[in-house]
Amino acid sequence: MSTADKDYGEKRDFIRMTLDAEALIHLADQSPPLKAVCTDLSATGISLIATQPLTKGTEVRVTIESPNEQFRSLDASARVLRCDARDDQSYQLGLEILSLS
């Protein structure tokens, strides 16, 4: 069962971290990667603000460099679950983490 199939309460059982970290969204058919800001991270998902919309179901790779050598950078394969337009011409993306590298 994917996280999209779980009810709201079950999804919120994971610890969530509020962030303000630069992220890169790597698309299979696009180079260079899209720049984004990671605003929220949990064991199963990532919330990003990006300047371009992404289609629901699109699989991407997301990287977030660690500012501290003691912690690994994030490198995740993910799927877009939602993309909502914001008032400031940006897009709030909700991604399901599929795997970590």
C-alpha positions in Angstrom: 0.0 0.0 0.0 1.4 3.4 -1.0 1.2 6.4 1.3 -1.4 7.9 -1.0 -3.7 5.0 0.0 -3.3 5.6 3.7 -5.7 7.8 5.6 -4.7 11.3 6.9 -4.1 10.2 10.5 -1.9 7.3 9.4 0.2 9.6 7.2 0.8 12.0 10.1 2.2 9.3 12.4 5.7 10.0 11.0 7.9 12.6 12.5 7.9 15.7 10.2 10.7 18.2 10.0 10.1 21.8 8.9 13.0 23.0 6.8 14.1 25.8 4.6 16.7 24.0 2.5 17.7 24.4 -1.1 16.8 21.3 -3.2 17.3 20.2 -6.8 14.6 18.3 -8.7 16.1 16.1 -11.4 13.7 15.1 -14.2 14.5 12.2 -16.5 14.0 14.4 -19.7 15.4 17.7 -18.5 18.7 19.2 -17.8 19.7 21.2 -15.7 17.6 20.3 -12.6 14.9 22.5 -11.3 15.7 24.6 -8.2 13.3 24.3 -5.3 13.0 24.9 -1.6 12.3 22.0 0.7 9.8 23.1 3.4 8.9 19.8 5.0 10.4 16.4 5.2 9.2 13.1 6.7 10.2 9.4 6.4 7.7 9.0 3.5 7.4 12.4 1.9 8.8 15.7 0.8 7.1 19.1 0.5 8.8 21.5 -2.0 8.2 24.9 -3.4 9.2 25.2 -7.1 8.9 27.7 -9.9 7.5 25.2 -12.3 4.5 22.8 -12.0 5.0 19.1 -12.2 2.3 16.6 -13.3 0.9 14.2 -10.7 2.5 10.8 -11.1 5.8 12.2 -12.4 8.8 10.3 -11.0 11.8 12.5 -10.1 15.0 12.5 -8.1 15.4 15.0 -5.3 18.8 16.0 -3.9 19.4 18.2 -0.8 23.0 18.9 0.1 23.8 18.6 3.8 25.5 21.7 5.3 27.2 19.5 7.9 29.8 16.8 7.0 28.5 14.6 9.8 25.2 14.1 8.0 24.6 12.6 4.6 23.0 14.6 1.9 19.5 13.5 0.8 19.2 11.7 -2.5 15.7 10.4 -3.0 13.6 8.9 -5.8 10.1 10.3 -5.5 6.7 10.6 -7.1 4.6 13.7 -7.4 1.4 13.3 -5.5 0.1 16.9 -5.7 1.0 20.2 -7.3 -0.8 23.3 -6.1 -0.4 26.8 -7.5 0.5 29.5 -5.0 -0.3 33.2 -5.1 3.3 34.1 -5.7 3.6 32.3 -9.1 5.3 29.3 -7.5 4.0 25.7 -6.9 3.7 23.7 -3.7 4.7 20.1 -4.5 3.9 17.1 -2.4 6.1 14.1 -3.2 6.1 10.5 -2.0 9.6 9.1 -1.3 10.0 5.9 -3.2 13.6 5.1 -2.2 16.7 6.7 -0.8 20.2 6.4 -2.3 
